[in-house]
Amino acid sequence: MALLDIIILCALVRLNLEMKSPVPCTVIYVVVALFFMLISGLPIFAMLVSAVTYAAMALLFFWALIKTKNSAAWWVIAVVGVLVLGIF
């Protein structure tokens, strides 16, 4: 499951490079995460709490990628963010 999350995040990072706003990539990530949580059979309350947490973390991640575009810090944020979001 973590490998699939990392692949999805890498695709969203590429999409984020073309966009001016982090919101579309965040929404896509949260919808995909909710789909996987729904398949796994988590309770509704746990899904909602997780979705809010994922949305906050993903929004911060994609926003930081936009702000550090064309700098060396972008790579650090991209690698660490994909690993952190991919594991959780």
Rosetta blueprint (number, residue, H / E / L):
1 M L
2 A H
3 L H
4 L H
5 D H
6 I H
7 I H
8 I H
9 L H
10 C H
11 A H
12 L H
13 V H
14 R H
15 L H
16 N H
17 L H
18 E H
19 M L
20 K L
21 S L
22 P L
23 V H
24 P H
25 C H
26 T H
27 V H
28 I H
29 Y H
30 V H
31 V H
32 V H
33 A H
34 L H
35 F H
36 F H
37 M H
38 L H
39 I H
40 S H
41 G L
42 L L
43 P L
44 I H
45 F H
46 A H
47 M H
48 L H
49 V H
50 S H
51 A H
52 V H
53 T H
54 Y H
55 A H
56 A H
57 M H
58 A H
59 L H
60 L H
61 F H
62 F H
63 W H
64 A H
65 L H
66 I H
67 K H
68 T L
69 K L
70 N L
71 S L
72 A H
73 A H
74 W H
75 W H
76 V H
77 I H
78 A H
79 V H
80 V H
81 G H
82 V H
83 L H
84 V H
85 L H
86 G H
87 I H
88 F L
